[in-house]
Each structure stands twice: as structure tokens, then as C-alpha cells.
Amino acid sequence: MPETNLLKILFICRHNTVRSQIAEALANKLGKGKVYAMSAGPEPTAIPDYIQNWVDTLTDKKQALHCNSLEDMADQTFDLVITLCDTSHNALPTLPSDTQHIRWNFHHAENREAIKHVEIEIAERLRLMFIAKHLL
């Protein structure tokens, strides 16, 4: 479990294979030790090899990605939950009153161009959020 003074973020996307994996990796990288990010999905499936390679390149290190279900996260608390698609928003369980929820809706990224677009958009939103929260 992370230190208590870290901003704990959960990214949720339908299958927890592309958008949420990229968001988790970006948040942990851009947060520079001040953020603890995880990801999950209501219908998790296997993470494609190309996404593993994408995240390895994105973070400049090899790290084993894990596909988590929302049930896997039930016993954990987060400061912030960010849903990345309508399906994950609709499947969102009731959150504790002190958990902030943000809804970012990205279409499923099915090719390199779309994945790069999602990466850039998520990175920009995270940078702005981290600046606003005085983390950068």
C-alpha cells in the first residue's frame, strides 16, 4: 500500500487494457513520487503485448502490467477516481463521499495513431491537474 501522503488515483476503463493502462503509467511517471496510480475495469481482459511495449517505452522502464477488475479494488481507498469511457462510468460503484470522481470520455484506441492521441490527451490533462493540485 502506498504512503498516506501520496495522491491515490484509480483509472477505470471497460477492459483495463489500453486507456487505463496508459493513464496509470503516465500518472505514476508524471507524478514524480507524489502520486500512486492504479487501474481497473468492469470487464477486464488480457493486456495486448503491444500495450505492454508501449508502456515500457512511455515510462523508459520495463514493468509488468496487471489487468484488474473493479472487484480487485473494492478494499482500497482512493482520493480520486477517473473514468475513461462511458461503460466504466456506468459501471462505477458507489464511491465514498470523500472520493473525488472525474469523468474523461475517450473512444477506444484501436490503432497506433489513436493510442498516441489518447496518450497525449491524458498526459496533458494529468499535467494540468497536477499543477492545480500543486504536485508539479
Secondary structure, DSSP 4 states (H G I P E B T S, - for coil): ---TTSEEEEEE-SSSSSHHHHHHHHHHHHTTTSEEEEEEBSS--PPPHHHHHHHHHHHTS-------BGGGGTT---SEEEE-SHHHHHTPPPPPTT-EEEE-------SHHHHHHHHHHHHHHHHHHHHHTT--
